[in-house]
Amino acid sequence: MRSRRVLDALRDFYDDVPPAGDGAERALALFHEVAASVPAYRAFLAGHGVDPAAVRTPADFAALPLLTKDAYLRRYPLPERCRDGDLAAVADTVAVSSGSSGQPTVWPRSVVDELAVARRFEDALRGSFQAHERTTLVVVCFALGSWVGGMYTAAACRHVAAKGYPVTVATPGNSIDEILRVVVELAPHYQQVVLAGYPPFVKNVVDEGLRRGVDWPAYSIRLLLAGEVFSEQWRDLVGRRAGMRQPESDSVSLYGTADAGVLGNETPLSVRIRRFLAGAPALARELFGDARLPTLVQFDPATRYFETHEGTLLFTGDGGVPLVRYHIADEGSLLSHDELVGFCHRHGFDPGTGPERPFVYVFGRSLFTVSYFGANVYPENVTVALERDGISDWVTGRFVLRVLSDADEERRLSVTVELAPAATPPAGAEALLAGAVRAELLRLNSEFANYVPAAYQLPLVETRPAGDPEWFPPGAKHRYTRPS
C-alpha cells in the first residue's frame, strides 16, 4: 500500500499531472479517509460527538471541530496520529519544528509529502527564476539537521532537479563562512545563484559578502525566503546590495509551516500587487483590515485547503500526520484571484497576468506582538525603521521588542537592536534609532498614534553586537519579541 502510494505520487509529479478535483471536495474525501484510518482522529471525533458518516457536504465539513496542538498533537501519542497507528509505515524520515511558539514538535515525513512541497518550490523556481531555462545553483542557508527548513528545502529542490531542471543543490547550512566559500567557488559555473534562507540571515550573508569583496551582481543572485514577513523596503534594500534588478521576480517568499511544509508561494503577480499596496497604505488597510502589510502568496486548494476562523487561518492537508481543519494560529485570510485583481483594477492599477489561483495573506502569529497602552505593536512596524537609508548600513535588521516596567510601574517600549558585524554606528546611534522607530510607529500604526501618550511614544533603544549570545544567538530562529 505504501509503495503504491509513493509510486503514484512520483508518477504524477514527474509527469506534471496536477492534483485533480475541487479543493473542498478533496478536503471532504481526506476527512473520511483520515477518520477511518487514523486512531487519534477517530478518538478525537468521538470525544466531540461527531459521526463521520453524517459529514457529507462542505457545510458539514466546515462545522467539524478544529485541531490544535494542545487539543490534538499533545494529547495523542505520535503513532496514533499516523495512518493505522503505525509510525514506521508512514515515515521515511522525521523533522522537528523550530519551536517558535514553545515546545518543538516531531513531524514524520515521506517522499509523498516532499513531492507536494516540491510543487511549490518548482512554481517558484520556474515561475519567478526561470530555472527551467537557466543553470541554477541553489544554496541552502537554513540550518541543517532535524529542523524542518534546511532538509526539506534541499529535498524539494533535488526533486525539481531530478525532473530535468538544470538545478544543483548545495547545502552549507547556516554557516556564513561556508556559504560564501560555496558561492565564490561554484557560482561562476552557473547562470544564477539562489540563496534560500530566513530573511534576516540571508541579509547577513549578503552584507558579509560585500565586506569580503564578493561580487554579488556577477552571480545573478535570487532569493528564496521563508519564515517571516518582510517589507517591500527590505526587498529593495537587499536587492540593491545583491545586484538584483527585477523586484517582482528576483525574490520569492514561501509561506510554510513545520506542520505541512510549504502552503503557498509568492508569484510575480502577487509581488506586483503587494508592491502596489505598499505604496498605498490606505488601500492596504481597506483590503486587509490592518495597517500592517502581510505576506501575500498564491496557493493550490487541491493540496492545501484553507479556511478562516475568527481572523486566523485553518488548513487541511495530507501528510505523515494528516491534518483536518488544523488551526495554525496565523493571522490572515483568503482572497479569490478575481476578487484581488478586481480590487486593483478598481483602484487604477493593472497587476498584469499570472496564475489564476487564490491568494492567502498572512500577518504572522499574534503571540509575536506586544501590547503597549492598549496598542498592539508589531515587529513589522519596527522593521521598516531599521531599513531606512542612514540606518540599514550598520544594523542587521534583527531586534527584540519588549514592554518594560520600572519600580513605579511606569511602562516603556524597549527595542534591542543588533549591530552589523564590524559596523561603526554613528554618534547618537541609539537616539537616531529611537526617533526612527517612533516615526514609523506613528506612520503605520494608528493604535499606537492614538492610544500611546506623546510622552511615552519614544522607545528605549539599546544596541548589541552581532551574534550577542543573549539576544541574537547564531544558528537559532530569531524571536522578535520577549516577555517583559
Secondary structure, DSSP 4 states (H G I P E B T S, - for coil): -HHHHHHHHHHHHHTT-PPPS-HHHHHHHHHHHHHHH-HHHHHHHHHTT--GGG--SHHHHHTSPPB-IIIIITTS-GGGGSGGG-HHHH-SEEEE---TTSS--EEEE-HHHHHHHHHHHHHHHHHTT-TTTS-EEEEE-S--SSBHHHHHHHHHHHHHHHTT--EEEE--TT-HHHHHHHHHHHGGGSSEEEEEE-HHHHHHHHHHHHHTT--GGGG-EEEEEESS---HHHHHHHHHHHT---HHHHEEEEEEETTTEEEEE--HHHHHHHHHHHT-HHHHHHHHSSSS--EEEE--TTTSEEEEETTEEEEEE-SSS-EEEEEEEEEEEEE-HHHHHHHHHHTT----------EEEEEEEGGG-EEETTEEE-HHHHHHHHTSTTTTTSEEEEEEEEEEE-TT--EEEEEEEEEPTT--PPTTHHHHHHHHHHHHHHHH-HHHHHHS-GGG-SPEEEEE-TT-TTTS-TTSPP-SB---
